[in-house]
């Protein structure tokens, strides 16, 4: 493809993308293809002779689009959003044009320096303590995802802990002590924390233990529970070395009690404390949320994903550290072929020492483009509008207390709810709608959100029956909620996600992508209400009558 062919192909691709975005709301949100659908549609191997762009492009709609779930649709209200905007796309286009491994400053100075500046811009925009800025001992770096950032922090925390606790030893004695301690290290996170911390502990070869978080505390981790878990670890001869505190947990968007946690970790300075704000961290652009950062100066690192809620295309996880030295000490290896005068001078940043991979992409371009295009006020308006939409959806759910109960405090545009047991009890027949039959044949024991399974032992979930085999009211409500959720998603008008919360099967709704509007939120509520009444086998009037009879 020469430059003229590229110009023609690029124009055609841009027009197709614009048309896709302009009409995305009319598409079925969820893909309804079967596993393995694509292979029979493709040749057995690549073409011997090259094909024209027009031939290739035609296959986007014919072969690829049927297998796409439309995350940018305003009817997509599942998981958390994955933002995509035209300025972000342009940043990706230029990044592709400038392709460089960018593992050190000399590879392309602009790639390193723009990243440093953008991370400082964002740190100040979010109200992070000054210790996270590059002008001091800290700084920021762009990672791919939060899972990658947390894995990196766990490795760094492990190295720091082992080095510090054995520094009084030398030689073989020190190596033996490090080897012995490795098997005792344990990473901590609340019972509501994302599974990425547990996975990072697996990768690092350490243990993991959950800190209980209760409904009475809106599912946020408290200092007392953390201190008790640390004592429990120590009583077993284990050595806590890492903690994930969360701003916006996966299931409910709960916020841990940072003030209490800060007081606890002050007494344990070798526990690396990381704040995971992957989704909700975007709200820090608004001054009314910046009180959450009051205690961040005590913590070691913080990350949030621009690609979730802040208008920047995937992937773009922003990670800050209070002190960069432990990061560099743990991850820096400099073979002869990477040595150069600029790195040796100590006057430049080599981001290869701030991450596990060597090479890296020019991700800061899309941040630069997004910040300049929307401006600070545009970003704040974006967040505030979605929070308004979230409150609207929660209010609509609260308006039908005969059907629904909100399971946790609505937060950051997320509403979590379920069908109330009294409504589920309106299904009299054990076979009506297949709800009770389905429950008895396949009891609910696990829930998933973002691929994270939470089993019955973690949430106190029974198999849905009493010892005598009868169906409990909660189990029946769970089965009805599950049926409603599955029916909604199977129809593809909107897409939601589910989870388990203290034994309760819940539905999560979050409308926070760039195309979200009030009319789509109201439509989603109408679909939820209509489907619920359908599953219960009742129209609105008869539902009200039966509910009043039960009262």
N, C-alpha and C positions, 0 to 999 in steps of 0.2 A: 504494500500500500504506500504510494507516494504522497507528497503533501497535498496535491490537488484531490486525490481520492480520499485522503483523510478529511479534508475540509468538507467534502460532500457527505461523507459518512457521518461526521460529527454533527453537521446540521440536521441530518435525518434522525440521528439518535436523540439529539436535544428535543426535536419536535415530538418524538415518540414519548419521551420522558415527561414533557409538559402536558401532553394529552393524557398520559397515565395519571398524573397528579390532579389535573383539572376534573377528571371523571372517576377518580378512585372510589368515591362514596357510592357509586352505582354497582360496584363489583361485590360479589360474595366475599366476605372477609376471610373466611377459612377455606383452605384448599380441601377439596373432597376427593382427591386422587387416592389410589391404593398404593401401598408400599411396592416399590419396583416398577411404577408406572412408566418411568422415563426410558429405561434401557430399550424396550421394544420400539420406541419411537426414534431411536438413534441408529445410525449405521453401526456395523460391527467394529469399525475402526475409522481413523481419520481419512479424509479424502486424499487421493494420490496427487491430484492437482488442486491448487488453491481455488476457493470459491469467491464470488463477488460479495460485497457487503450487503447488497439487497437480498441475496439468498440467505445469508447468515441472519440478518435482522428479522426476516420473516419468521424464523424459528423461535424468536423471543415470545411472540404472542401465541404461536401454535403449540410450542412444546414446553417452554419454561413457565409462562404465566399460569397455566392450570395448576402447577405445583407451588405457587407462591401464596403464602399467607400475607395479607396486606396490612403490615404494621403501621403504615402511614395513613390508613383509612380512619376517618373520624368515628367509624363504627368499631374500631379496634380498641377495646377497653380491658385488655388482659395484661398479665404480668406487670411490667412497668413500661413506659413508652421507650421507643428507640427513635430518637429525633432524626429527621432528615430535612434539610433546607437547601435552597438553591445556592446561597453563599458557601455552605459546607461542601456541596458538590463541586463547586468551582475550586475550592481548596484542594479537594481530592484530585481534580483534573491537573492542576499545576504540580501537585506532589508526584503524580504519575509521570509528568513530563520531565521533572527534575530528578527522577529516581537516583538515589544514592544510598549506600549502606549506612552512612552517617554515624559510624561508631565512635568517631572522635571529631574534635573541632576542625582539624585540617581537612577532613573529607569534604566539608562544605561549611565554612564558618557561619553563614547565614542560618543554616538549619539549627545549629546549636544555639546561636545567640538569640534568634527569634523565640525559641522555646523558653529560654531563661527569662526573657522579657515578658512573654505571655503568662508564664506561671507567676511572676511577680504581680502583673496586672490583676490576675484572678485572685491571688491571695489577699490583696488589698480590697478588691471588690467584695469578697466574701467576709471581710472583717476578721481574717485570721491574725493571731498575734504576730508581732514583728519578727519573732524568732524563726518563722517559716520563710522569710524572704532571703533571697540569694546574697544580699549585701552583708548578712551576718554569717552565722555558722550553719544555717539551714539552707532550704531551697526546695524547688519543685522539679518534677520530671514527669513526662507523659508516658504512661504505660498503655497496654492494650485494653485490659479489663481490670475490674476490681479483684477478680480471682488471681490475676497475675500480680497485681500490686501487693495483695495480702501474702501470697506465696513468697514474694521478694522480702517483705518485712519479717516474715517468720524465719527465713534463712538468716537474715541480718541479726534478728533478736537472739537466735540460737547461738550464733557465733560470738556476739557480744557477751552473752551470759557465760558461755564456756571459757572465754578468754579472761573475763573479769574474776570469775570464781576460782581460777587455777593460776592466777598470775604470781602467787607466792611460791609456786613450784617451778622446776626447770627440767628440761630434757625428758628422759623416759618417764619419770615420775609424773610430769605434767601430762604427757600423752596418755598415760594409764588413767589418770584422774578424769581427763576429758572423755575417754572411752567409757568409763564407768558412769559418768554423769549423763551421757547422752540417753541412756535407757530410762532415766528418771525424769526427763524434761516433760512438762505438760503445758499445752496451750489452752487458754480459756476463752469462752465466749458465752453469751447468754443463751438460754434455751430457745430464744427467738432469733438469734443471729443467723445470718446466711451460712449455708454449708461450706462456703469457700474457706473459712478458717479451719474447719475440720479437715478439708481436703489438703490444705497447705500443711497441716500437721502431719498428715500421711506422707506427703511428698518429702518433708523434712525428717521423717523417721522419728517423730515424737508422739506423745500421747495427746489426747484431747479430752477435756471435761467441760460439761455445760454448767452454767450458773443459773439457778432457777429464776424465772421472771413470772410474776403472778398477774392475774386479771385485776386484782385490787390495786395494782400499781400501773394499770394500763399497759401491761406486758413490757414495761421498761425495767432494765436491770438496776437494782438498788445496791448501795454500798455495803449494807449489812450482809446481803446474800453473797456478794463478792468476797468479803472478808471471811465468811464462813466456809466458802468453797476453797479459798487459799489454805485455811487451817486444815480442812479435810485432806487436801493434797499433802500437806506437810506431815500430817499424822500417818500417812501411808508411805512416807519416805520419798514422795515425789517433789519435784522442784518446779513451780510455775515460773515461766520465763516470758510468756506472751499473753496479751489480752486484747480481744477485739471488743470495743464499745461501739454502739450503733446509733446513728441518727437516721431513723427511718427503717425499721426492720422489714423483712420481706413480706411477711403475712399481713401486718397491721400498720406499718409505718410508725411503730412506737419509737420513742426516744429514751435512751438510757439516762439515768440520773448522773450527769457528768460531774456535778459538784461533789456528790458523795463518792463517786468513783475516784475522783482526783485525790480526795483525802486518804482513801485506802492505798492507792498506789504510791503516794508520797512515802509511806512506810516500807515500800518494796521497790526501791529505785531500779532494780535489775529486771523488773517485769516491764517489758516493752509494751506500751499501751498505744494501740492503733485505733483511730476512729474511722469506721466505715460509714460514709454518708453517700453511698453510690447514687441513689436516686434523690433523696430529700436534701442533700447538700446544695442542690441547685437553688433552693429557696433562700440560701444565704445572700443572694444578690439583693434581697429585700431587707432593709434595715430592721424591720419588725421581727425578723427571725435571728438576727445576729447575736442575741443574748445567749444562744446556744454555744457560742465560741468562747464564752467568758473564762472557761477553765482549760481551754485547749493548750495553753502555754505549759501545762504540766505534762501533757501527753507527747509521745514521741513522733507520731505520724498521723496523717489525715488524708483521706482520698474521697473523691467524688467523680462521677461520670458525666462529662459534658454531653455524651451521646445518649443519655437517658432523657433528660428534661430541659436541656439548655441549648437546643437548636443546632447541635453539632453532630455531624454524621459519625456513625460507628466506624472505627473504634477510637475512643479518646477518653482514657481514665487519667485524671490529674492527681498526682501523689505528691504530698509535701512531707518533708522530714524536719524536725527541730534541729537536729545535728546531722550533717552529712558524713562526718568522719566514720561512724560505725558502718554506714552503707558502703563507703569506698574501701574500708579495711576488709570487709567481708567478701566483696565481689571483684576487687581489682586484681587482674592478672595481666602482665605486660610482656608478652613474648617479643623477640627482637623485631619482628616485622610490623609491630604496632608502635614502636618507639619513634618519636619525632621531637624536634626541638621545642615545639609549642607546648606539647604535653609535659615535657621534662621541665619546662620553665615554671610550671605551676600557675600560670596566668590564665589558663583556659579551663573550661569544663569539658570533660569527656564523659558523655552520658552512658557509654558502655559500662562504666563502673557503677552506674546507678540502677542497673537492671540485670536480669539473668541472661537474656540473649546478648549477642554481640551487636548485630546490625539493628537498625531502627528506621522508621519512616519519617517523613516530613509532616508530622501531624499538626504542628503548631500553625501552619498556614491556614487551615480551616478555622481554628480558633480566632485567629487574627481577622479573617474575613467576616466571621459571624459577629464578633464584638464591634467591628467598625460599621457593619451594615445595620444592626439593630440598635446599637448604643445601649448604655446602661439603662435608660428609661424604658427602652423597648424590651429588654430582658425582664425587667421588673413587671411590666405590664403583662407579659407572657405568663409569668408564674402566678400573678395575682388573679388573672382571669381563670386559670385552671383551678385554683383554690376555690374561687366562687362557684365554678361548675360542680366541683366536688361537694360543696355544701348544699347546692341545689339538689343533687341526687340523694344525699343523705336525708334531706328534708322530705323528699318524695317518699322514700322508704319509711321514714318515721310516721308519715301520714297514713300508713296502713298497718297499724299495730295488730290488727286482726290477722295479718298474714306474715309480717316480717318482724324480726328483731335485729337491731344493729349490735354486732358482737364485740366491737371495740370502738373506742373513740375515733371518729373520722379525723383523718390527718393528711395533710399534703395532697389533697384531691382524691384520696383513696377512701372508699366506703367498703366495709366488710359486714356482711349480713347473712342471715339464715331464715328459714321458715320456722315459725314458732310451733312448739309442740301442740298447742290447742288447735291450730289450723290443720296440722298433719292428722290429728285425731278425727277430723271430719271424714276421712276415708274409712268407711265402716267395714267394707268387705275385705277379707284377707287377700283377695285376688284382684281387687279393683286397681286398674292401671298398672298392675304388676308390681306395685311398690313393696307390699309386705312379702310377696313371694320372692321378689328379687333380693330383699334384705336377708331372708332366711337362707337362701341358697348361696349368697355371696356377701357376707357381712362386711361392713366398712371397717377397715383396720388401718389404712394408710391414706394420707393426703399428699398431694404434691403441689409445689409452687416453684416455678423456675427450676424444675428438675430436682428439687430437694425433697427427699422423702422424710416424713416424720412419723415414726412408727408408734404403736400403741403404748410402748413403755415410756416414750418421751412425753406423750401428751395425756397419759392416763386413760386412753381410749379402750373401752371394752369391746367385745365382739358384737355388741348390739343386743345381747340377750341377758336375761336374769339367769340364775342358776337352774331355774325350772324350765328354761327354754322359751319363756315369753319375751315378746318384743317390748322394750322399754319405751317410754314417750320420747326420750332423747334420740334413741336409735331410729324410731319411726320418723321423727323430724329430720334426722340426718339422711335417711333414705329418700324422703320426699325432696329435700334440698338438692341432693345429688341428682335425682331424676330431672328436676327442673334445669339444673346447670347443664347436664348432658344434652337435653332436648334443645335448649337454646343454642348451644354451640353446634349441634348437628345440623341445624337449619341455616347457619351461616350468615344470618342478618347482622348479628353482632358477635363479638368474641369476648368471653370473660375467662377468668381463671378461678380455681378452687383452692382450698387449703383445709387443714385441720387445726383447730384452736381449742385446746383444753377438752378434747373429746368431741368437739362440735364441728360438723361439716359446714364450711362456710363458703360463700361466693364473694369474690373480690371484684370491685369495679373501680377503674381509674381512667378518667378521660383527660389525657394530658399531652397529646401529640399536637403538632402545630396546626392541624386542621380541625381540632375540636371546636364545637359550637354548642350553644344551649339546645338547639333543636335536636341534635343527635343524642344529647344526654336525656332529654325528655322522651325521645323515641325508645331509647334503651330501657328506661323505666317502664314504659308501656309494654314492651316485649316481656320484661321480667314479670310484671303483674299479670299480663294475659296468659303467659305460659303457666304461672303458678295456679291460676284459677282453672286452667285446662287440666293440669295434673290432678288437682283436687276434685275435678269432675263437677265443678259448680260455676254458675254464672255469678256475677257480682251480687245480685239481690239475694239469691239463695245462700250465698256464703255469709252475708251479713246475718241472715235469719238463723242459720245453724250456729254461728258463733255466739249470738245472743242467747240461744237455748242452752249452750254449754255453760255460759256464765251464770 
